[in-house]
Amino acid sequence: MYVLSFFHTKKHLNNVDILTNEPIKFDLLNKKSKKIKIKNITIPVVSLEHLICLKKNSSRAKDVDDITNLKAIKKIKNNYD
């Protein structure tokens, strides 16, 4: 899978990754997403489980550390659920 990354050179939090294929069906991603409301806008955020899966499928070197850290977060989260 290829991932196209778009970023703003001055606003570093304004990054967008676009996947070139659909390793997980959109309907499932959307169903399992967490909805976050900021002012009057609702933003769907991919689930932790799906984010790990998407990063595994991207095969990018920068995602290897993210996967390790996300798994640690998932383990901590599971201890509190």
Summary of the structure (lengths in Angstrom):
residues: 81
radius of gyration: 14.0
end to end distance: 32.6
largest distance: 38.5
contacts: 167
relative contact order: 0.13
helix: 47%
strand: 22%
